[in-house]
Amino acid sequence: MSQIIDPRRRGFLRASGITVLSASAVALLAGFDKMAAAQTASVANAASDVGILNTALALENEAISAYQIGATSGLLQKPVLDVAVKFQSDHKAHRDALTATIKKLGGTPVAAKSDAEVAQALNAASLKTQIDVLRLAQRLEKGAANAYIGVIPSFGDKALAQVSARLAADEAMHWIVLSQALKDPLPANALSFGA
């Protein structure tokens, strides 16, 4: 199966010096309202943060749909199906945190695409086996982990960096479980995420 995920979309949070979340946005995402209030962000920073968070929200929505497509495809067998539903639940929690943060910043959360739109974008019609579904999920999870890792270096405050690390850890954990299910070998090199 060819790579169907646009890597530029997955790299939206990379700390390139141009686009990173402000400390306020990550504090809100983590539920630290008082810390966020102390980190007064300018209107321009808030608007930029809302844009970045909406990109993250779109990717979480895509993951939710991808797991729904996989779960209803009839291709996943137990216990793999149960794991897919659990991972979808994790992505829903990420979605809810992102949505709440966007609203706290005064923004409007981006609407989720329909499962049919996501299926078309991910070429779900090419999924013929459980392994195909797992490979797709594996690529999505690694891309999400790399995206969240990309923002970590932009924070001087360890608590804010930890929030991004926690999100990345969820995605990396999903990738690891999927890799085990696929019986993939361990990565040949250390530091296989965030590159």
Backbone as CSV, one residue per row, in Angstrom:
resi,resn,N_x,N_y,N_z,CA_x,CA_y,CA_z,C_x,C_y,C_z
1,MET,0.866,-1.174,0.000,0.000,0.000,0.000,0.904,1.226,0.000
2,SER,0.630,2.179,-0.844,1.445,3.383,-0.906,1.150,4.281,0.284
3,GLN,2.105,5.156,0.573,1.905,6.103,1.682,0.797,7.063,1.277
4,ILE,-0.255,7.151,2.106,-1.396,7.970,1.742,-1.552,9.180,2.633
5,ILE,-0.637,9.354,3.580,-0.712,10.489,4.480,0.277,11.538,4.014
6,ASP,-0.171,12.752,3.882,0.691,13.858,3.499,1.574,14.218,4.692
7,PRO,2.885,13.965,4.614,3.754,14.207,5.763,3.769,15.671,6.194
8,ARG,3.471,16.593,5.297,3.441,18.007,5.684,2.338,18.263,6.693
9,ARG,1.212,17.557,6.586,0.124,17.729,7.549,0.518,17.193,8.911
10,ARG,1.297,16.122,8.932,1.699,15.518,10.189,2.773,16.367,10.882
11,GLY,3.460,17.206,10.166,4.530,17.996,10.756,4.083,19.360,11.221
12,PHE,2.781,19.572,11.407,2.255,20.889,11.730,2.774,21.466,13.037
13,LEU,3.181,20.653,13.965,3.634,21.152,15.257,5.149,21.213,15.370
14,ARG,5.854,20.899,14.312,7.317,20.913,14.401,7.778,22.313,14.782
15,ALA,8.703,22.354,15.690,9.210,23.633,16.185,10.187,24.185,15.165
16,SER,9.688,24.875,14.191,10.519,25.408,13.126,10.924,26.841,13.381
17,GLY,10.483,27.386,14.498,10.772,28.778,14.766,9.705,29.675,14.181
18,ILE,8.813,29.126,13.399,7.762,29.922,12.782,6.422,29.647,13.464
19,THR,6.100,28.386,13.668,4.783,28.030,14.173,4.904,27.102,15.362
20,VAL,4.631,27.611,16.554,4.606,26.786,17.755,3.472,27.265,18.638
21,LEU,3.000,26.406,19.515,1.957,26.799,20.451,2.554,27.696,21.523
22,SER,1.795,28.677,21.930,2.262,29.519,23.024,2.122,28.773,24.327
23,ALA,2.821,29.242,25.333,2.712,28.650,26.664,1.268,28.710,27.141
24,SER,0.557,29.785,26.816,-0.841,29.909,27.237,-1.701,28.810,26.653
25,ALA,-1.519,28.518,25.378,-2.346,27.499,24.735,-2.094,26.130,25.343
26,VAL,-0.841,25.795,25.575,-0.545,24.489,26.153,-1.027,24.424,27.593
27,ALA,-0.921,25.526,28.332,-1.428,25.552,29.706,-2.933,25.309,29.720
28,LEU,-3.642,25.926,28.796,-5.087,25.699,28.715,-5.393,24.262,28.327
29,LEU,-4.618,23.738,27.381,-4.806,22.367,26.936,-4.640,21.399,28.107
30,ALA,-3.713,21.712,28.988,-3.455,20.851,30.136,-4.421,21.095,31.281
31,GLY,-5.255,22.119,31.168,-6.197,22.416,32.230,-5.645,23.342,33.291
32,PHE,-4.529,24.017,33.010,-3.916,24.935,33.952,-4.379,26.360,33.656
33,ASP,-5.641,26.647,33.959,-6.215,27.954,33.636,-5.464,29.099,34.299
34,LYS,-5.063,28.938,35.568,-4.351,30.018,36.263,-3.009,30.289,35.612
35,MET,-2.300,29.237,35.235,-1.014,29.407,34.568,-1.225,30.106,33.228
36,ALA,-2.285,29.737,32.526,-2.566,30.345,31.235,-2.861,31.830,31.401
37,ALA,-3.589,32.191,32.450,-3.903,33.602,32.684,-2.633,34.389,32.958
38,ALA,-1.672,33.771,33.626,-0.418,34.450,33.940,0.455,34.610,32.704
39,GLN,0.215,33.811,31.693,1.020,33.831,30.479,0.336,34.664,29.391
40,THR,-0.128,35.831,29.701,-0.936,36.624,28.784,-0.346,36.634,27.372
41,ALA,-1.095,36.065,26.466,-0.675,36.006,25.071,-1.340,37.135,24.308
42,SER,-0.658,37.646,23.323,-1.233,38.704,22.503,-2.344,38.137,21.638
43,VAL,-3.164,39.015,21.079,-4.250,38.582,20.206,-3.691,37.821,19.006
44,ALA,-2.575,38.292,18.468,-1.968,37.613,17.322,-1.505,36.217,17.712
45,ASN,-0.880,36.089,18.898,-0.440,34.770,19.351,-1.629,33.856,19.576
46,ALA,-2.693,34.386,20.163,-3.884,33.573,20.412,-4.477,33.085,19.092
47,ALA,-4.545,33.971,18.102,-5.084,33.574,16.800,-4.207,32.505,16.156
48,SER,-2.893,32.669,16.266,-1.969,31.688,15.725,-2.137,30.349,16.449
49,ASP,-2.249,30.417,17.775,-2.435,29.199,18.570,-3.725,28.492,18.188
50,VAL,-4.788,29.250,17.992,-6.067,28.648,17.597,-5.904,27.938,16.259
51,GLY,-5.199,28.545,15.339,-4.968,27.905,14.044,-4.211,26.597,14.175
52,ILE,-3.156,26.599,14.996,-2.359,25.394,15.208,-3.188,24.332,15.921
53,LEU,-3.919,24.763,16.949,-4.752,23.814,17.681,-5.847,23.240,16.790
54,ASN,-6.387,24.048,15.887,-7.400,23.533,14.958,-6.797,22.513,13.994
55,THR,-5.535,22.699,13.619,-4.871,21.695,12.789,-4.725,20.395,13.568
56,ALA,-4.325,20.514,14.847,-4.225,19.332,15.703,-5.600,18.681,15.863
57,LEU,-6.618,19.499,16.056,-7.985,18.985,16.201,-8.415,18.250,14.932
58,ALA,-8.092,18.790,13.781,-8.447,18.127,12.519,-7.770,16.758,12.430
59,LEU,-6.523,16.675,12.887,-5.817,15.401,12.854,-6.402,14.407,13.861
60,GLU,-6.803,14.895,15.035,-7.457,14.011,16.009,-8.793,13.520,15.457
61,ASN,-9.542,14.423,14.821,-10.815,14.023,14.203,-10.586,12.978,13.112
62,GLU,-9.517,13.164,12.339,-9.173,12.194,11.301,-8.891,10.829,11.933
63,ALA,-8.159,10.815,13.043,-7.850,9.551,13.722,-9.122,8.884,14.244
64,ILE,-10.019,9.683,14.806,-11.292,9.135,15.301,-12.046,8.470,14.154
65,SER,-12.123,9.156,13.029,-12.811,8.586,11.862,-12.084,7.354,11.334
66,ALA,-10.765,7.408,11.293,-10.000,6.267,10.780,-10.262,5.023,11.628
67,TYR,-10.286,5.200,12.950,-10.584,4.051,13.810,-12.032,3.591,13.643
68,GLN,-12.940,4.531,13.400,-14.342,4.155,13.160,-14.450,3.344,11.869
69,ILE,-13.759,3.804,10.846,-13.761,3.101,9.561,-13.200,1.695,9.735
70,GLY,-12.099,1.601,10.470,-11.505,0.290,10.725,-12.426,-0.613,11.527
71,ALA,-13.050,-0.029,12.551,-13.919,-0.815,13.435,-15.151,-1.338,12.704
72,THR,-15.677,-0.572,11.783,-16.896,-0.982,11.079,-16.611,-1.690,9.748
73,SER,-15.335,-1.859,9.431,-14.968,-2.473,8.152,-15.246,-3.969,8.099
74,GLY,-15.349,-4.592,9.276,-15.479,-6.039,9.312,-14.142,-6.745,9.158
75,LEU,-13.071,-5.978,9.030,-11.743,-6.555,8.840,-11.017,-6.821,10.154
76,LEU,-11.431,-6.155,11.223,-10.741,-6.301,12.504,-11.386,-7.397,13.338
77,GLN,-10.554,-8.280,13.831,-11.014,-9.367,14.678,-10.703,-9.042,16.132
78,LYS,-11.461,-9.623,17.051,-11.150,-9.468,18.466,-9.821,-10.136,18.721
79,PRO,-8.956,-9.668,19.557,-9.029,-8.494,20.418,-8.565,-7.207,19.740
80,VAL,-8.159,-7.294,18.460,-7.697,-6.106,17.742,-8.794,-5.048,17.684
81,LEU,-10.016,-5.470,17.472,-11.143,-4.544,17.428,-11.272,-3.793,18.747
82,ASP,-11.123,-4.503,19.852,-11.219,-3.854,21.166,-10.131,-2.803,21.356
83,VAL,-8.937,-3.099,20.873,-7.825,-2.151,20.974,-8.113,-0.917,20.115
84,ALA,-8.633,-1.117,18.925,-8.964,0.004,18.045,-9.993,0.922,18.699
85,VAL,-10.996,0.339,19.340,-12.022,1.139,20.020,-11.402,1.908,21.185
86,LYS,-10.464,1.287,21.913,-9.776,1.965,23.016,-8.957,3.138,22.497
87,PHE,-8.222,2.921,21.416,-7.411,4.006,20.849,-8.302,5.136,20.346
88,GLN,-9.438,4.792,19.755,-10.380,5.815,19.312,-10.843,6.639,20.512
89,SER,-11.080,5.995,21.626,-11.484,6.685,22.853,-10.401,7.668,23.314
90,ASP,-9.139,7.261,23.223,-8.035,8.163,23.567,-8.051,9.397,22.666
91,HIS,-8.267,9.178,21.370,-8.300,10.306,20.432,-9.497,11.218,20.707
92,LYS,-10.585,10.654,21.152,-11.736,11.484,21.530,-11.393,12.351,22.737
93,ALA,-10.640,11.822,23.683,-10.206,12.623,24.840,-9.279,13.743,24.386
94,HIS,-8.377,13.457,23.449,-7.503,14.497,22.895,-8.352,15.565,22.205
95,ARG,-9.325,15.104,21.404,-10.220,16.032,20.707,-10.928,16.948,21.691
96,ASP,-11.458,16.376,22.762,-12.195,17.172,23.744,-11.301,18.202,24.415
97,ALA,-10.062,17.821,24.729,-9.124,18.771,25.345,-8.773,19.891,24.372
98,LEU,-8.537,19.546,23.117,-8.225,20.563,22.112,-9.411,21.503,21.891
99,THR,-10.607,20.939,21.809,-11.815,21.748,21.612,-11.993,22.738,22.757
100,ALA,-11.845,22.270,23.982,-11.998,23.148,25.141,-10.947,24.254,25.129
101,THR,-9.723,23.923,24.749,-8.655,24.918,24.711,-8.928,25.968,23.644
102,ILE,-9.352,25.535,22.475,-9.672,26.475,21.388,-10.759,27.442,21.835
103,LYS,-11.782,26.916,22.496,-12.869,27.783,22.975,-12.383,28.744,24.047
104,LYS,-11.511,28.277,24.954,-10.971,29.154,25.998,-10.133,30.278,25.403
105,LEU,-9.526,30.011,24.254,-8.745,31.041,23.573,-9.614,31.951,22.709
106,GLY,-10.924,31.707,22.725,-11.845,32.543,21.963,-12.018,32.119,20.520
107,GLY,-11.521,30.946,20.169,-11.618,30.472,18.800,-12.810,29.558,18.582
108,THR,-12.989,29.197,17.344,-14.050,28.275,16.953,-13.400,26.980,16.488
109,PRO,-13.716,25.861,17.156,-13.125,24.580,16.745,-13.536,24.206,15.328
110,VAL,-12.584,23.687,14.587,-12.836,23.240,13.224,-13.798,22.051,13.274
111,ALA,-14.701,22.007,12.322,-15.664,20.899,12.247,-14.972,19.644,11.729
112,ALA,-15.399,18.523,12.246,-14.864,17.246,11.780,-15.410,16.938,10.396
113,LYS,-14.585,16.314,9.576,-15.054,15.822,8.288,-15.862,14.561,8.526
114,SER,-16.729,14.248,7.598,-17.517,13.025,7.722,-16.602,11.810,7.560
115,ASP,-17.051,10.677,8.092,-16.285,9.444,7.922,-16.083,9.136,6.436
116,ALA,-17.075,9.451,5.616,-16.953,9.193,4.172,-15.839,10.044,3.556
117,GLU,-15.749,11.315,3.973,-14.681,12.177,3.459,-13.310,11.672,3.902
118,VAL,-13.214,11.259,5.149,-11.946,10.736,5.662,-11.597,9.432,4.962
119,ALA,-12.586,8.577,4.769,-12.351,7.303,4.063,-11.789,7.550,2.677
120,GLN,-12.332,8.540,1.992,-11.835,8.851,0.655,-10.415,9.402,0.722
121,ALA,-10.161,10.320,1.662,-8.830,10.911,1.791,-7.771,9.865,2.152
122,LEU,-8.159,8.871,2.940,-7.223,7.831,3.361,-7.220,6.622,2.426
123,ASN,-8.002,6.705,1.353,-8.123,5.612,0.398,-8.528,4.316,1.101
124,ALA,-9.533,4.414,1.953,-9.988,3.272,2.744,-10.488,2.121,1.875
125,ALA,-10.878,2.411,0.648,-11.332,1.340,-0.241,-10.212,0.344,-0.538
126,SER,-8.966,0.770,-0.358,-7.834,-0.131,-0.613,-7.560,-1.065,0.564
127,LEU,-8.243,-0.861,1.687,-8.035,-1.702,2.859,-8.772,-3.022,2.656
128,LYS,-8.015,-4.101,2.552,-8.604,-5.414,2.259,-8.426,-6.412,3.389
129,THR,-7.501,-6.141,4.301,-7.209,-7.083,5.378,-7.025,-6.335,6.694
130,GLN,-7.022,-7.097,7.773,-6.742,-6.514,9.079,-5.363,-5.852,9.081
131,ILE,-4.407,-6.458,8.424,-3.056,-5.891,8.372,-3.062,-4.544,7.667
132,ASP,-3.834,-4.396,6.607,-3.937,-3.103,5.921,-4.434,-2.025,6.879
133,VAL,-5.457,-2.355,7.667,-6.020,-1.398,8.617,-4.979,-1.037,9.676
134,LEU,-4.274,-2.040,10.179,-3.257,-1.796,11.197,-2.108,-0.956,10.662
135,ARG,-1.697,-1.185,9.440,-0.612,-0.375,8.840,-1.038,1.090,8.711
136,LEU,-2.262,1.310,8.294,-2.766,2.679,8.194,-2.760,3.344,9.570
137,ALA,-3.302,2.656,10.563,-3.342,3.207,11.920,-1.935,3.456,12.434
138,GLN,-1.033,2.556,12.158,0.355,2.704,12.601,0.982,3.975,12.022
139,ARG,0.774,4.216,10.728,1.322,5.433,10.102,0.699,6.688,10.699
140,LEU,-0.608,6.662,10.924,-1.273,7.827,11.513,-0.743,8.105,12.918
141,GLU,-0.552,7.061,13.705,-0.081,7.232,15.084,1.350,7.761,15.127
142,LYS,2.225,7.247,14.287,3.608,7.740,14.291,3.651,9.196,13.846
143,GLY,2.846,9.535,12.854,2.790,10.924,12.409,2.305,11.851,13.511
144,ALA,1.301,11.417,14.270,0.789,12.233,15.370,1.828,12.365,16.475
145,ALA,2.513,11.273,16.812,3.557,11.338,17.839,4.640,12.323,17.428
146,ASN,5.079,12.239,16.184,6.117,13.147,15.704,5.648,14.603,15.725
147,ALA,4.397,14.826,15.418,3.867,16.190,15.429,3.886,16.769,16.839
148,TYR,3.431,16.005,17.819,3.422,16.500,19.192,4.832,16.643,19.763
149,ILE,5.742,15.758,19.386,7.129,15.871,19.838,7.754,17.153,19.303
150,GLY,7.375,17.530,18.094,7.963,18.702,17.455,7.798,19.994,18.230
151,VAL,6.783,20.094,19.073,6.538,21.329,19.803,7.290,21.389,21.138
152,ILE,7.730,20.270,21.648,8.336,20.217,22.983,9.513,21.180,23.151
153,PRO,10.443,21.272,22.216,11.605,22.146,22.429,11.275,23.636,22.571
154,SER,10.086,24.032,22.200,9.750,25.460,22.244,9.421,25.950,23.643
155,PHE,9.336,25.071,24.615,8.939,25.465,25.964,10.114,25.489,26.919
156,GLY,10.247,26.607,27.631,11.226,26.702,28.701,10.669,26.128,29.991
157,ASP,9.375,26.184,30.156,8.695,25.687,31.348,8.503,24.178,31.223
158,LYS,9.080,23.435,32.166,9.010,21.968,32.117,7.581,21.448,32.159
159,ALA,6.696,22.144,32.877,5.304,21.678,32.968,4.617,21.749,31.602
160,LEU,4.917,22.790,30.837,4.312,22.917,29.514,4.880,21.890,28.545
161,ALA,6.165,21.658,28.612,6.772,20.637,27.765,6.194,19.267,28.101
162,GLN,5.887,19.063,29.373,5.334,17.784,29.801,3.965,17.516,29.168
163,VAL,3.156,18.542,29.005,1.840,18.370,28.380,2.003,17.836,26.956
164,SER,2.890,18.452,26.200,3.126,17.990,24.835,3.691,16.579,24.839
165,ALA,4.559,16.301,25.786,5.141,14.966,25.882,4.076,13.928,26.205
166,ARG,3.115,14.287,27.047,2.053,13.345,27.393,1.211,12.995,26.170
167,LEU,0.893,13.992,25.356,0.137,13.723,24.129,0.949,12.836,23.189
168,ALA,2.232,13.162,23.033,3.104,12.358,22.176,3.223,10.938,22.708
169,ALA,3.274,10.798,24.038,3.398,9.463,24.641,2.187,8.597,24.316
170,ASP,0.991,9.174,24.348,-0.203,8.408,23.973,-0.074,7.896,22.541
171,GLU,0.340,8.778,21.646,0.454,8.396,20.234,1.544,7.346,20.048
172,ALA,2.684,7.519,20.737,3.769,6.545,20.628,3.343,5.186,21.191
173,MET,2.598,5.217,22.288,2.106,3.957,22.865,1.190,3.243,21.865
174,HIS,0.338,3.991,21.202,-0.532,3.389,20.188,0.323,2.749,19.090
175,TRP,1.346,3.486,18.637,2.219,2.987,17.578,2.903,1.691,18.015
176,ILE,3.369,1.647,19.264,4.062,0.459,19.768,3.123,-0.748,19.772
177,VAL,1.917,-0.569,20.275,0.960,-1.677,20.330,0.635,-2.154,18.917
178,LEU,0.426,-1.221,18.006,0.136,-1.600,16.620,1.322,-2.332,16.002
179,SER,2.529,-1.869,16.283,3.729,-2.530,15.754,3.857,-3.942,16.294
180,GLN,3.528,-4.133,17.566,3.554,-5.484,18.144,2.504,-6.373,17.479
181,ALA,1.315,-5.827,17.273,0.250,-6.606,16.630,0.658,-7.026,15.218
182,LEU,1.429,-6.162,14.558,1.902,-6.459,13.209,3.154,-7.333,13.209
183,LYS,3.670,-7.614,14.413,4.896,-8.402,14.569,6.083,-7.754,13.875
184,ASP,6.102,-6.425,13.875,7.229,-5.689,13.309,8.428,-5.800,14.233
185,PRO,9.630,-5.796,13.672,10.818,-5.807,14.523,10.958,-4.450,15.223
186,LEU,11.732,-4.448,16.266,12.029,-3.171,16.929,12.729,-2.255,15.934
187,PRO,12.561,-0.931,16.085,13.275,-0.021,15.202,14.786,-0.295,15.255
188,ALA,15.441,-0.228,14.130,16.870,-0.518,14.052,17.696,0.527,14.786
189,ASN,17.220,1.744,14.816,17.994,2.831,15.411,17.276,3.415,16.618
190,ALA,18.059,3.921,17.542,17.494,4.668,18.662,16.950,5.992,18.139
191,LEU,16.215,6.682,18.951,15.665,8.013,18.589,14.829,7.926,17.319
192,SER,13.930,6.952,17.259,13.160,6.728,16.041,11.947,7.642,15.914
193,PHE,11.621,8.410,16.954,10.510,9.358,16.900,11.052,10.785,16.912
194,GLY,10.303,11.678,16.299,10.623,13.090,16.344,11.648,13.541,15.330
195,ALA,12.084,12.655,14.483,13.098,13.024,13.491,12.466,13.569,12.235
